[in-house]
Amino acid sequence: MTPERTKSEPGPYTGTDPRLEIIEYLHLHPYAADTVDGIIHWWLSRQRYETAKAVIQRALDDLVNQGVIDCVQAADNTRVFRLSLDRKSQEPPRNE
């Protein structure tokens, strides 16, 4: 039997373990120091962005390798991703 939770106690956290995110951030920024609000606003949001960016980049690379999307170099050297031209030719025409 588990004790009842009071209103002041938070429910179970179902996302990424913030301890790991804090440690990852501090490994990258060993001189960082902040308040709880600062850690939430700056450290964790930045760490989550960096983690998400790496995950999304791997997903995009996989889709390029599979021929699902193309990666096009823009004039300013920015990489832009779009549906593969081969895939576009395989799509049925849209009724617009």
C-alpha distance (Angstrom), angle and dihedral (degrees) to the residues before:
residue distance angle dihedral
M1 . . .
T2 3.80 . .
P3 3.80 122.3 .
E4 3.79 117.3 -108.7
R5 3.76 114.9 -98.5
T6 3.80 117.0 -120.1
K7 3.80 121.9 -137.0
S8 3.81 91.2 -103.0
E9 3.80 94.3 56.6
P10 3.80 116.1 86.9
G11 3.77 121.6 -127.1
P12 3.78 122.0 -113.5
Y13 3.79 114.7 -61.0
T14 3.78 109.6 -123.4
G15 3.82 100.7 -178.5
T16 3.79 132.8 76.5
D17 3.78 114.2 -42.8
P18 3.82 104.0 -97.4
R19 3.81 90.2 -150.8
L20 3.79 89.3 66.8
E21 3.80 91.9 46.5
I22 3.80 91.5 50.2
I23 3.80 92.0 49.3
E24 3.82 91.5 47.9
Y25 3.80 90.3 50.2
L26 3.80 92.7 48.5
H27 3.79 91.7 49.4
L28 3.80 87.9 56.9
H29 3.84 93.8 39.7
P30 3.83 106.5 29.2
Y31 3.82 94.3 171.8
A32 3.82 95.4 51.4
A33 3.80 119.6 123.8
D34 3.80 127.8 170.1
T35 3.80 148.0 147.2
V36 3.80 123.4 -92.5
D37 3.81 89.6 -97.2
G38 3.79 91.2 48.3
I39 3.79 92.0 48.6
I40 3.79 91.1 51.0
H41 3.79 94.3 44.3
W42 3.82 101.0 38.7
W43 3.79 112.4 16.0
L44 3.78 102.3 38.8
S45 3.79 96.7 37.3
R46 3.80 90.1 50.1
Q47 3.81 93.3 44.7
R48 3.81 91.1 48.3
Y49 3.79 90.2 48.9
E50 3.82 92.0 51.0
T51 3.80 91.8 46.3
A52 3.82 92.5 46.7
K53 3.80 91.1 46.4
A54 3.81 91.4 54.1
V55 3.81 92.0 47.1
I56 3.82 92.8 47.6
Q57 3.82 91.7 46.7
R58 3.82 90.6 53.8
A59 3.81 90.0 48.7
L60 3.81 91.3 50.1
D61 3.81 91.4 47.9
D62 3.80 89.9 51.2
L63 3.81 91.8 50.0
V64 3.81 91.3 48.7
N65 3.83 90.4 49.4
Q66 3.81 89.6 50.1
G67 3.80 91.2 50.6
V68 3.81 93.7 -118.9
I69 3.79 94.8 118.2
D70 3.80 135.4 19.8
C71 3.79 127.0 -133.5
V72 3.80 111.8 -143.1
Q73 3.79 125.0 -168.9
A74 3.82 110.7 -133.0
A75 3.80 123.0 -147.5
D76 3.83 90.8 -96.3
N77 3.86 90.6 52.1
T78 3.81 91.5 -105.1
R79 3.77 112.5 145.0
V80 3.81 113.3 -128.1
F81 3.79 123.9 -168.3
R82 3.79 125.5 -149.3
L83 3.78 140.9 157.3
S84 3.80 110.2 -68.8
L85 3.78 113.9 -96.0
D86 3.81 87.3 -129.8
R87 3.81 89.9 56.4
K88 3.80 92.4 47.5
S89 3.80 90.5 56.6
Q90 3.83 89.1 52.6
E91 3.81 94.3 53.4
P92 3.79 119.2 97.8
P93 3.81 113.2 -113.3
R94 3.79 116.3 -91.9
N95 3.79 122.8 -121.3
E96 3.79 103.5 -132.4
